[in-house]
Amino acid sequence: MSIAHGYGTYRDYMMEYWQENDSPLGPTVHGGVIPGNLGGKGAEPIFRAQGLDEALGTSGSLYAESIGAKNIVIFATQVEGFQAAANAAEKAAEALGLTVLERIDEQPEQASYAAVAQKIAQLNPDAVIVQAGSVESATLIKQAADAGLSLNWIGETGWSQAEFINSLGTAPIASQKAIGFAAFSPNKDTPAWAFYQPLRDGNPAYNPPAIEGGYGADNPYAYSTYDLLVQTALAVEAGGSYKASDWAPAMFKVGDPPGDVCYTYADCLKLIREGKDIDYEGITGPGTYTDGGVNAVNPSYTQYGADGKPAEPVLLDAAKLLEIVDQIKTVATCDPENPPNECEW
């Protein structure tokens, strides 16, 4: 579950293991740093539930453009996934006509980012796009607030976790123009949501909300994990085994149209066992994947209120996002004489 940072360092081993064992299956909530043309097949059965890190980085720039920002700063820690997202945010900003005043890269897990806060103050941007862990991000924002800055802060999906608000506290929120994260959101107008919501709301593990501990009911990882595991189980049923060579093509079969549209595991399972072709529609969007195993999701921006609780997400232009990602995406180049190894990106 969740092949992610550093996959390039052990890909050769995994490819050999898959070739010899036809397992394990590779459903992954994360893994967006892996180029979009890798995965989606029995030989490399990776299926990513929340798009590419490049798309998440692009979402940050797309939101900045939507609020009228002209000049931005991009801050990222030197972690593979964050660097990929920051690279995408930088390229997307250029495509959208935004000026990147500076790209700031720092080591993760530093006790202080005060020097970075001072540098941002001198640059005076309209918005700051942050690709960094929750604690580092909170540290930077608090030190920027202490320095008298008031900015639009646009973070990444990890800011939805409890440790971000727990580390930040609510005091800096009121002093800033906005603090929020670009990620993805559920579609609340479908039967899938009508089934999911009362179960979520009635689960004590999701209450109290994230600010008081745990992931919270509105965490994007909960949505994407739910959809991914439902579709994984349906594909195992449709494919007839836990072999990667059976499961990977079945992931497309149970999520792509045409087919009988269904929204829950039980309803979809019943249709499969009746011998029908299904089209699973989840809470994060359609269950469709690209040839490389990247799911379509609903891009959004979620802002924190003064009480530290997230507001309703603002949906972004999905078509525009995909158009930009297609322009800037990283493609793995592989040696056709030595499949499946020798890939570089």
Secondary structure, 3 states (H helix, E strand, C coil): CCCCCCHHHHHHHHHHHHHHHCCCCEEECCCCCCCCCCCCECCECEEECCCCHHHHHHHHHHHHHHCCCCEEEEEEECCHHHHHHHHHHHHHHHHCCCEEEEEEEECCCCCCCHHHHHHHHHHCCCEEEEECCHHHHHHHHHHHHHCCCCCEEEECHHHHCHHHHHHHCCHHHHHCCEEEEEEECCCCCCHHHHHHHHHHHCCHHHCCCHHHCCCCCCCHHHHHHHHHHHHHHHHHHHHCCCCHHHHHHHHHHHHCCCCEEECCHHHHHHHHHCCCCEEEECCCCECCECCCCEECCCEEEEEECCCCCECCCEECCHHHHHHHHHHHCCCCEECCCCCCCCEEC
